[in-house]
């Protein structure tokens, strides 16, 4: 029989060090701190784009082998799951919510798949292509009507071909 988990409260000393200006981190951010953080994020956008590009390139390299061999599809799906989750996080952090939305759609789609039929592989490939377009065009924000329509089409396709 499993034992019930119990929560252990942190000591007052630990709490004090965690929030004390003199002994730990100050949890309130000044306007200067916010500007510094925004500057670091802005300077890191190129690194983010390179990371996303590497993830997408890896998916594209693996895709033809996975299409040709059913035995390679589970490994490909695992790689797409991990890559799309990374892209989803990077897009949100670096100001590309459309990248996040497309990556979330892809991740939600592949999360439940253990294997994929050809039509499901085509849905995955279309997601990867859309992520490339957002990345190359550096579409910041949520895009326009076309991007919204593509996202709606992804929702429809992922429901229909699950």
Secondary structure, DSSP 8 states (H G I E B T S, - for coil): -----------HHHHHHHH-TTTS------HHHHHHHHHHHHHTHHHHHHHHHHHHHHHHHHHHHHHH-GGGHHHHHHHHHHHHHHHHHHHHHTT-HHHHHHHHHHHHHHHT-SS--HHHHHHHHHHHHHHHHHHHHT--TT--HHHHHHHHHHHHHHHHT-
